[in-house]
Amino acid sequence: MSPALRHLGNVTVGAALLTMPFWIGAIGGYPALGTRVLVMALAAMALNFLLGFTGVLSFGHAAYFGLGAYGVGMTIRYLTPDTLLGIVVGVVAGTLAAAIIGALIVRLRGVYFAMATIAFGQVFYFIAFTWNSVTGGDDGLSGWHRVPIRLGAYAIDIFSDQRLFYYFVLACFAISVTIMAAILRSPFGHTLLAIRENEKRARFLGIPTEGHIWLSFVISCFFVSLAGTLFALLNNFADPHGLRWDQSGDFVIMAVLGGMRSFWGPMIGAAIFVVVQDFISSHTENWMSFIGLLFILVVVFFPRGVMGVLARRSKL
């Protein structure tokens, strides 16, 4: 794709996101749906940082997504009604867990790494599921809600209105993707691409591959933890499903739908996934069957996802 087309695409995406609350109603949507798209796009792009640009598959990212969600919910409910502090606690909890677990599994590769991430993720899931007195168990963590930001004697309420909350999430999303893009353009980002293409050759060139994979894993989980905090704030609720392995599978589906080798691909995949899920689930309980069929069709006929198709057509 030419730089001019890439720049035009970035401008179009930015304009669409900035104006989404004003036009989403015209196509049958609502502001909270747009917010959910952003949150899931951030989670999918965070996973793709590891999957698409480092070449390592994780099926356990829901663990850190859920830790972020429970971190903000438990902070507001049990410690102090401070939304920003809750976000910090959730992100730190998810990132710290990722740093510890990543150090334990970084030597594994391929399916063994993926299975290890599932195993650790299920540990967190069963803790949340069984610790009823603290997490609410299967009923989830409720009885809390996002509260205004307090600056001394003043309170800034940007969370009660859905449109204002959308723009708060959009700001978090924009900052996050800017940081991810800067990292991928850096020398460290280029080493991740080298590891993805040929890990043995990268090691031969003197790149400490295990350390780079560990750091990529931690960075990826940092952003997915942030997405988890925003998802909990969107719903004023956290439940064990956010920690379960099939939530990780949803993130992988979003990345593959949009295109793993593309920076913006997972965002497109997340938008397709969330909108199709919202539409079909309002008509049938078997909406996952349609999502599964869509995923199979994309993998078989468009293995590089939506962005891969667009890039190929732009060259014609």
N, C-alpha and C positions, 0 to 999 in steps of 0.2 A: 504494500500500500504506500502510495506516495506521501511525502510530508504534508503537501497541501490537503490531501484527502483526510489524513490523520488529524490535522489541525481543525478542519471543518467538522469532523466527527466529534472531537473534544468539545468544540463550541456548541454543537447541537445537543450533546449530552448535558452539558452545563446549563444551557437554556431550558431544556426540558425539566431538569431537576428543580431549578429555581422557580419555575412557574407551575409545577405539578399540582399544588393544592387548588389552583384556580381553574384547571381544565380537567382534572381527573373525574369530577362529578359529571361532566358532559359525556363520558364514556361508561357511565354506570359505576364508577369507583367512589372512594371516599378518602379523606386525608389519612386516616389510620392505615389504610391499605398501602398508600404511598410510603408511609413511615416503615411499614413492615418490609416493603421492597428494599428500602435503603439498608435496614438492619441485616436482612438476609444477604444482600449484595456484599456488605462489609464482611460478613462471616465467610461467604463463598470466596471472596477475593483473598481473605486471610489464609484460607485453606490452600488456595491456588498458589500463594507465595511459596508454600512448601511443595505442593504437588506439581504445578505447572512449570515453576522456575528452578526447583531444586531436584525434581524427579523422584520425590519420596512420597509414597501414599500413606495417609493416616486415616483410619476409620474411628479414631477416638477423639476428634476435635470437639464433639458435643460435650465431653467432660469439662473442658475449659469454658465453653459457652455456658454450660449450666452452673459452673462455679462462679462465673461472673454474675449470673442471674441471682443465685442464692446469696452471693456476697453483698450485693446492693440491697436485696430484700431484708436480709437478716440485720444489716447495719441500721436501716431505717426503723425496723420493728423493735429490735432488742437494744440497740445502743443509743442512737440519737437520730432525730428526724432531719437528716442532712443529706440531700440528694447527691451533691457533688462528692461528699466524703464516701457515700455508699458506692459511687462509681469507682473511686480510687481503690476502696477495699476489694471490690469485686475483681477489678483488673489485676491488682497485686496478688490476690488469692489464686486466680487462674494462671498467671505468669509464673509464680513461684512453684506451683504444682507442676507446670510444664518443664521448668528448669530441672527439677528433681527427677521426674519421670524420664525426660529426654536423656539425662545423663546415664540412666539405667539401660536404655534400649538403643542408644545411638549406634552401637556396633552391629545391630541387626539390619538386614536388608530384605527388600522385596516383601513377600507375603508374611515373613516372620515379623518384620517391623509392623506391618498392618495389624496382624493378629495380636501383637503385644499392646498396641494402642487400644484395641477393642477391650482387651482384658483389664487394663488399668481403668479405662472408662467405665466399665461395668462395676468396678469396685466403688467408684463414686456414686454410681446410680443406685446400688443397693444400700449404701449408707444413707442417701437421701430418702430412699423408699422406706427404710425400716426405722429411722430415727424420728418417730412421730412427734415426740414432745418438742423438738426443735424445728424440724423441717416441714412438719405437717404431713409427712408420709405421702401416701398416694393421693391425698386430697390437695397437696401442694401448700406452699407458704402464702397465706393471705393475711388480711388484717393490717395491711400497710398500703401506702400510696406515695407517689412522688410529691414532694413538697417544694414550696418556693425557695429560691436561693436567698440566703440571708447574708447581708453585708452590714455588720454592725446592727444599727437600729432599723435598717431598711430591708425590705423584702422585695425581691424581683420575681414575679410569678410568670414564668414562661412555660409552665408545665400544665396548667389547667386547660388552656386552649389547644386543641389538636393541631391547628395550623402552626402555632408558635412552637409546639413540641416538635413538629416536623422539621422546622428550620434549625432547631437545636441539634436534632439527629443529623440533618444535612451538614451542619458545621463540623460535627464529629467525623462524619464520613469523609468530607472533603480534606480535612487535616490528615486523616489516616491514610487515604489513598495517595496524597501528596508525599507523605513520608515513605510509604512503600515504593512509590515510583522513584524517589530519590535514592533509596537503598539499592534498588535494582539497576540504576544507572551508575552506581559507584563501582570501584574495583571489587569490593566484596560481592556485589551483585553479579559481576561478570564471572567471578569464581564459582558462584552457585550454578550459573549456566554451564560452565565447564564440567562441573560435577554431574549435572543432569545429562550432558551429552556423552561423557565417558569418564566415569569415576576413577578407573584404573589409571588412565592417562593423566588425569588431574593430580592424582597422588604421586605419580612418577615425576610430575613437574614441581613437586614440593609443596603442593597445597595441602594443609592439614584438613582432610576431608571430613573426618569425624567431628572436629570442632566446628567446622562451617555448617554441617548438617544440624548439629545441636543448636547452634545459634539461629539458624533458619527456622527450626522447630519452635524455639522460644519466641522469636519475633512473630511468627504466624499465630501462636497461641495468645500472645499479648493482644493482638487485634481481634481475635475471635472472642476473647474474654470481654473486651469492650463491647462487641456486638451483643454478647449475652446480657450485660448490664442494661443496655438500651432496650433490648427485647423485654426484659422484666419490667422496666419503667413504662414501656408502652402498654403493657397489660396490667400493671400493678399486681403482678402475680408471678410466682416461680414454681415449677413443678418438676418431678423427676424425669418427665419425658425429655426435657431439655438436656439431660445428661446421657440419654440412652443412645445405643449404637446406631439406631435407624435415623436419628437426627443427624449424625455424622454422614450417613448415607445420603441424606437430602443435600448436604453441602457438596458432596462429590457429584451428585446428579446435576446440580446447578452449574458447577464448574465445567462439566463435560458438555452440557447443553449449550453453553455459551462459547466454549472453546478454551481449553486449558493453556494453550500456548499464547493466548492473547491476554493483555493486561485487563481490558474491559470486558472480556468474554464472560467471566463469572457474573458480572453485574447484569448482563443481558439474560443469562441463564436464570438468575435469581428472579428477575422481573417476570420471565415466562412462567417459571415454576409457581411463584406466589399468586399471580393473576389467574392462571389456569386452575390452581388449587381452590382459590376463592370462588371462582365461577362454578366449577364442577361440583364442589362440595355442597353448594347451595341447592343442587338438583339431585344428588345421589350420595349415599354413604360409601359407595365403592369408588371414590375419586382416585385412590391410589392405583387402581387398575389402569386408568387412563394415563396417569403420570408414568407408570411403568411402561405402557405401550409407546408413549411418546419418547421415552428414554431409549428404548430398543430401536425405534426407527431412526433416531438421531445417530446412535452408535453404528448402526449398519450402513446407513446411506450418507451420513454427514459426520464422519469420525472426528473432524476438526471443529465441529460445532457451528453455531450460527456465524461467529466471526470468521471462521475459516471459509465458509461459503461466500461471505461478503468480500473477503480479501481476494479470493479466487476470481470472483466476478469483476472486481476492480481492475484486474490485470488483463481482462479480455478486451 
